[in-house]
Amino acid sequence: MMESKLTVKKKIIKLSTMFVLGVIVGFVLIIAVNALPTDGIKRNLKESVDVIVTEGYAYPIIQSKAACLDNFTEALVMSGCAYESNQSVIKKAMNVPVLMGSPIRYLNDYLNDKEVEFHNYARYWHGYQVILKPAYSVFNYQQMRNINYVFQGIVLVVLIYFLIKQRKLISLIAFLIAYFSIQPVAIGANLHFSWVVYIAMIASIVILKNKSKQEWTPEGVMLISGMCTSYMDLISAPLITLGIPLFFILDDEEHGKWKLKELLINSFVWCVGYAGMWISKWIIGSAILGRNVFKEALETAKYRSGNKDGWWELLAYEVVEENWKLIPAAQIVTIAVFVMLFVFIFFRKDGVKVVNKQYIILSLYPIIWILCMQNHSWVHFYFTYRILSILVVSLGCFLFSNLYYNRKQLKNGLLGNKTKQARENN
């Protein structure tokens, strides 16, 4: 018992050290990229700003609301990368001035040397600048979209490789259904959508690779996943970086094992990383800027988690429905699971057993998030719906693994019933 407590203590110290180092590295990197000159960035963005000017704010890349691009945020992000001023590098990195209101129009004006007004956006880390500022110094926006498609494809292939190598066919099928249900064609064309997908898939690769070598603890991966999400993402679909890696942590050959402890511990560690990284920005930002960034952040958080959109009072089921209807795979797999469970109840006497029950709990995570972030999930439903991919992959694996695990019992039950019926007829 004492050894177990000592192990837990060592793990907490290690995770705490990782967290502190992560904050330091994040702070240094965001300062460093804000010291870069912006001439090349402005020149390259000017070359391709017509792309988003033509598309507009919510452009459907294919004829589906689920494939709408968020060019409002893309323009906001580009403006932050291109911004230049006389203020110190550290204050610029902490304030992150961006264009708001009509960012596409204002960005076009700014890149054409017209006068515009920037607004501070200090509550986020804006860690995407660590990648985009150097990238936009070399490439224009259209080229970055093409590069994003290529890199997303590479990461996907690597993840599939590890799943095939470990013979996780059921997990592979469930994951691919979930992945293609969130419109990867839109994700590739929208850098804002991409960060959470990269983090989720890379964390999943590390987890799968680690199952044989034990180089990383699952808790360490989840802590970094949460921190990177807070650092890189502007609340597009952050829960994906919790749900997808966690799915692979819970996935193994021990179908009968109840993994509630692993589920709760790794969820908690991700939350610590995600919330802790945000709070660290508010603390550092308040200290450097001499104003209360905490207050700015908490006021926004209160509004986004509320149940109002202007004067309109939102109903919880309407918010869930607005997201739910954009992902048919979630509807299909949920119905299929209910049908399967009904059949299992009917064949219980034949030895049918429900396995992998932890996936049921995991599948509820996106619903809980939507209910806790009603305003945000309502206003931005055309991209927040992607967190329901967690439900798809969880219930998909629950469905397929239970059918596979109980295939003999179901077959025997069906054959037994047919035999019994034949005897009664004779």
C-alpha positions in Angstrom: 0.0 0.0 0.0 2.9 2.4 0.9 4.6 1.5 -2.4 1.3 2.4 -4.3 1.1 5.8 -2.5 4.8 6.4 -3.3 4.1 5.6 -7.0 1.2 8.0 -7.1 3.2 10.7 -5.4 6.0 10.3 -8.0 3.5 10.4 -10.8 2.0 13.6 -9.5 5.4 15.2 -9.2 6.3 14.2 -12.7 3.0 15.5 -14.2 3.4 18.8 -12.2 6.9 19.2 -13.6 5.6 18.5 -17.1 2.9 21.1 -16.7 5.3 23.9 -15.4 7.8 23.1 -18.2 4.9 23.2 -20.8 3.9 26.7 -19.6 7.5 27.9 -19.8 8.0 26.5 -23.3 4.7 27.9 -24.5 5.5 31.3 -23.1 9.0 31.4 -24.7 7.8 30.2 -28.1 5.0 32.8 -28.3 7.4 35.6 -27.4 9.9 34.3 -30.0 7.5 34.2 -33.0 6.2 37.6 -32.1 9.8 38.9 -32.6 9.6 37.8 -36.3 9.2 40.5 -38.9 5.8 40.7 -40.5 6.7 42.1 -43.9 6.8 38.6 -45.5 3.6 37.5 -43.7 1.7 40.5 -45.0 3.0 40.0 -48.5 2.0 36.4 -48.6 -1.4 36.9 -47.1 -2.1 39.7 -49.5 -1.5 37.3 -52.4 -4.3 35.0 -51.2 -6.7 37.1 -49.1 -9.1 37.1 -52.1 -9.8 33.4 -51.3 -11.7 34.1 -48.1 -13.0 37.5 -49.4 -14.7 35.5 -52.2 -15.9 32.6 -50.0 -17.3 34.8 -47.2 -17.7 33.9 -43.5 -19.4 30.5 -43.5 -18.6 29.0 -46.9 -19.8 25.4 -47.5 -17.0 23.7 -49.2 -19.4 21.0 -50.3 -23.2 21.3 -50.2 -23.7 20.6 -46.5 -23.9 22.8 -43.4 -21.6 20.3 -41.7 -18.8 21.3 -44.2 -19.0 25.0 -43.7 -15.7 26.8 -43.2 -15.2 29.3 -40.4 -13.5 32.1 -42.4 -14.4 34.6 -39.7 -11.9 33.0 -37.4 -9.4 32.4 -40.2 -9.3 36.1 -41.0 -9.1 37.0 -37.3 -6.1 34.6 -36.9 -4.4 35.9 -40.0 -4.8 39.5 -38.8 -3.1 38.6 -35.5 -0.2 37.0 -37.4 0.2 40.0 -39.7 -0.1 42.7 -37.0 2.8 45.0 -36.5 3.2 47.7 -33.9 5.6 49.7 -31.8 4.7 48.0 -28.5 7.2 45.6 -26.9 7.4 42.0 -28.2 6.3 40.6 -24.8 3.2 42.9 -24.6 2.3 42.2 -28.2 2.5 38.4 -27.5 0.3 38.7 -24.5 -2.2 41.1 -26.0 -2.5 39.5 -29.4 -4.2 42.3 -31.2 -6.7 41.0 -33.9 -9.4 42.4 -36.2 -12.9 41.8 -35.0 -16.4 42.7 -36.2 -15.9 42.1 -39.9 -12.4 40.6 -39.9 -12.4 39.6 -43.6 -13.1 43.1 -44.9 -10.8 44.7 -42.3 -8.0 42.2 -43.1 -8.3 43.0 -46.8 -8.1 46.8 -45.9 -5.2 46.3 -43.6 -3.2 44.3 -46.2 -3.8 47.1 -48.7 -2.4 49.7 -46.2 -5.8 51.1 -45.1 -6.3 52.2 -41.6 -8.2 49.7 -39.3 -8.7 49.2 -35.6 -7.2 46.2 -33.8 -8.6 44.8 -30.6 -6.7 42.9 -27.9 -7.6 39.2 -27.6 -5.6 38.4 -24.5 -7.6 35.6 -22.9 -6.2 33.0 -25.4 -2.6 31.8 -25.8 -2.9 31.9 -29.6 -0.2 29.2 -29.8 -1.1 28.5 -33.4 1.1 31.6 -34.2 4.1 29.4 -33.3 3.4 27.5 -36.5 1.6 30.1 -38.7 3.8 33.1 -38.3 6.9 31.3 -39.7 4.7 29.4 -42.2 3.1 32.6 -43.6 6.5 34.1 -44.0 7.1 31.5 -46.7 3.7 30.4 -48.0 0.4 32.1 -48.8 -3.0 31.0 -47.4 -4.0 28.8 -50.4 -0.6 27.0 -50.2 -1.2 26.5 -46.4 -4.5 24.9 -47.1 -2.8 22.4 -49.5 -0.1 21.7 -47.0 -2.7 21.1 -44.4 -4.4 18.5 -46.5 -1.1 16.7 -47.0 -0.1 16.7 -43.4 -3.6 15.6 -42.2 -3.4 12.7 -44.6 0.0 11.7 -43.4 -1.0 11.7 -39.7 -4.2 9.7 -40.6 -2.2 7.1 -42.5 0.2 6.7 -39.5 -2.7 6.2 -37.1 -4.3 3.6 -39.4 -0.9 1.8 -39.7 -0.7 1.4 -35.9 -4.2 0.2 -35.6 -3.7 -2.4 -38.4 -0.3 -3.4 -36.9 -2.0 -4.1 -33.5 -4.9 -5.9 -35.3 -7.5 -3.5 -33.9 -10.0 -3.9 -36.7 -13.1 -3.0 -34.7 -11.4 0.2 -33.4 -10.2 1.1 -36.9 -13.7 0.8 -38.4 -15.3 2.8 -35.5 -12.6 5.5 -35.8 -12.9 5.9 -39.6 -16.6 6.2 -39.4 -16.2 9.0 -36.8 -13.4 10.7 -38.7 -15.3 10.9 -42.0 -18.4 12.0 -40.2 -16.8 15.3 -39.3 -16.1 16.4 -42.9 -12.3 16.1 -43.2 -12.5 18.0 -46.5 -13.6 21.1 -44.5 -11.0 20.5 -41.8 -8.2 20.5 -44.4 -9.4 23.8 -45.8 -9.8 25.5 -42.4 -6.6 25.8 -40.3 -8.7 26.9 -37.4 -10.5 23.5 -37.4 -7.3 21.5 -37.8 -5.4 21.9 -34.5 -7.7 19.8 -32.4 -7.7 17.0 -35.1 -3.9 17.0 -35.2 -3.6 16.9 -31.4 -6.2 14.1 -31.1 -4.6 11.9 -33.7 -1.0 12.5 -32.6 -1.9 11.8 -29.0 -3.7 8.6 -30.2 -0.6 7.5 -32.1 1.6 8.0 -29.1 -0.8 6.0 -27.0 -0.9 3.1 -29.5 2.9 3.1 -30.0 3.4 3.3 -26.2 1.3 0.1 -25.5 4.3 -2.0 -26.4 7.2 0.2 -25.3 5.8 2.0 -22.2 7.8 5.2 -22.8 4.9 7.4 -21.9 2.2 7.1 -19.2 -1.4 7.6 -20.5 -1.7 10.4 -17.9 1.3 12.2 -19.4 -0.1 12.0 -22.9 -3.5 13.3 -21.7 -1.9 16.2 -19.7 0.0 17.4 -22.8 -3.0 16.9 -25.0 -5.1 19.2 -22.8 -2.4 21.8 -22.6 -1.7 21.8 -26.3 -5.5 22.2 -27.0 -5.7 25.2 -24.7 -2.5 26.6 -26.3 -3.5 26.1 -29.9 -7.3 26.1 -30.2 -9.9 28.9 -30.1 -12.6 26.6 -28.8 -13.5 24.9 -32.1 -14.1 21.4 -30.9 -11.6 20.9 -28.0 -13.2 17.9 -26.5 -12.0 15.8 -29.4 -8.5 15.9 -27.9 -9.9 14.3 -24.8 -12.3 11.8 -26.2 -10.4 10.2 -29.1 -7.1 9.5 -27.3 -9.1 8.4 -24.3 -11.0 5.9 -26.5 -7.6 4.3 -27.4 -6.5 4.2 -23.8 -9.6 2.3 -22.9 -9.4 0.0 -25.9 -7.7 -3.4 -25.4 -8.4 -7.1 -25.6 -9.9 -7.5 -22.1 -13.5 -7.1 -23.2 -14.9 -7.9 -19.8 -12.8 -5.4 -17.8 -14.6 -2.4 -16.4 -12.3 0.6 -16.9 -14.0 3.3 -14.9 -10.9 4.2 -13.0 -8.8 4.8 -16.2 -11.6 6.7 -17.7 -12.0 9.1 -14.7 -8.3 9.6 -14.0 -7.3 10.4 -17.6 -10.3 12.7 -18.0 -9.3 14.6 -14.9 -5.7 14.9 -16.0 -6.8 16.3 -19.4 -9.1 18.8 -17.6 -6.2 19.9 -15.4 -4.0 20.4 -18.5 -6.7 22.2 -20.4 -7.9 24.5 -17.7 -4.5 24.9 -16.1 -2.9 26.1 -19.3 -5.7 28.7 -19.8 -5.4 30.0 -16.2 -1.6 30.3 -16.6 -2.2 32.6 -19.6 -4.6 34.8 -17.5 -2.0 35.0 -14.6 1.0 35.7 -16.9 -1.1 38.1 -19.0 -2.4 40.0 -16.0 1.0 40.4 -14.5 2.7 41.6 -17.8 -0.2 43.8 -19.1 -1.1 45.3 -15.8 -4.9 44.6 -16.2 -7.3 41.9 -15.1 -7.3 39.3 -17.9 -9.0 37.0 -15.5 -12.1 39.2 -15.5 -12.2 39.4 -19.3 -11.9 35.7 -19.6 -14.5 34.8 -16.9 -17.1 37.3 -18.3 -16.8 35.6 -21.7 -16.9 32.1 -20.2 -20.1 33.1 -18.3 -21.7 34.3 -21.5 -20.6 31.3 -23.6 -21.8 28.8 -21.1 -25.2 30.5 -20.6 -28.5 29.6 -22.2 -29.1 32.9 -24.1 -28.3 34.1 -27.5 -29.0 37.9 -27.3 -32.6 38.1 -26.0 -33.4 34.5 -27.2 -33.5 32.0 -24.4 -32.2 28.6 -25.5 -33.7 25.2 -24.6 -31.1 22.5 -23.9 -32.7 19.9 -26.2 -32.7 22.5 -29.1 -28.9 23.1 -28.7 -28.2 19.4 -28.7 -30.5 18.8 -31.7 -28.8 21.7 -33.7 -25.5 19.9 -33.3 -26.9 16.3 -33.5 -28.6 16.8 -36.9 -25.3 17.6 -38.6 -23.8 14.2 -37.9 -26.0 11.4 -39.2 -23.5 8.7 -38.1 -24.3 9.6 -34.4 -28.0 9.1 -35.0 -27.5 5.8 -36.8 -25.0 4.3 -34.3 -27.2 5.3 -31.3 -30.3 3.6 -32.8 -28.2 0.6 -33.6 -26.9 0.3 -30.0 -30.5 0.5 -28.6 -31.6 -2.2 -31.0 -28.6 -4.4 -30.0 -29.3 -4.0 -26.3 -33.0 -4.9 -26.9 -31.8 -8.1 -28.7 -29.3 -8.8 -25.9 -32.1 -8.6 -23.3 -34.1 -11.1 -25.3 -31.2 -13.6 -25.5 -29.8 -13.0 -22.0 -30.6 -16.6 -21.0 -28.3 -17.8 -23.8 -25.2 -16.4 -22.1 -25.1 -13.0 -23.9 -22.9 -10.5 -22.0 -22.5 -6.8 -22.4 -18.8 -5.8 -22.5 -16.9 -2.5 -22.8 -19.5 -0.6 -20.8 -16.9 2.3 -20.3 -17.7 3.4 -23.8 -21.2 4.3 -22.9 -19.9 6.8 -20.3 -17.4 8.2 -22.8 -20.1 8.7 -25.4 -21.9 11.0 -23.0 -19.0 13.5 -22.8 -20.0 15.6 -25.9 -23.6 15.8 -24.7 -22.4 17.1 -21.3 -20.1 19.6 -23.0 -22.9 20.9 -25.2 -25.2 21.3 -22.2 -22.5 23.2 -20.3 -21.6 25.4 -23.3 -25.0 26.1 -24.7 -24.5 29.6 -26.1 -21.2 28.6 -27.8 -22.6 25.3 -29.1 -25.7 27.1 -30.5 -24.0 30.0 -32.2 -21.1 27.9 -33.7 -23.0 24.6 -34.2 -21.6 24.2 -37.7 -18.3 23.3 -36.2 -18.9 22.4 -32.5 -20.9 19.4 -33.7 -17.6 17.7 -34.4 -17.3 16.7 -30.7 -20.1 14.2 -31.3 -17.5 12.2 -33.2 -16.6 11.0 -29.6 -20.1 9.5 -29.4 -19.7 7.9 -32.8 -16.4 6.2 -32.1 -17.4 5.1 -28.6 -20.8 3.7 -29.4 -19.5 2.3 -32.7 -16.8 0.3 -30.9 -19.3 -0.7 -28.2 -21.7 -1.9 -30.9 -19.2 -3.9 -33.0 -17.2 -5.3 -30.1 -20.4 -6.6 -28.4 -21.7 -8.2 -31.5 -18.3 -9.8 -32.1 -17.9 -10.9 -28.5 -21.4 -12.4 -28.3 -21.5 -13.8 -31.9 -21.5 -17.5 -30.8 -24.2 -16.9 -28.1 -26.4 -15.0 -30.5 -25.9 -17.6 -33.2 -26.7 -20.5 -30.8 -29.7 -18.6 -29.4 -31.1 -18.0 -32.9 -30.5 -21.6 -33.9 -31.9 -22.9 -30.6 -35.1 -20.9 -31.1 -35.5 -22.2 -34.6 -35.0 -25.8 -33.5 -37.4 -25.3 -30.7 -40.0 -23.8 -33.1 -39.5 -26.7 -35.6 -40.1 -29.3 -32.8 -43.3 -27.5 -31.7 -44.6 -27.5 -35.3 -43.9 -31.2 -35.7 
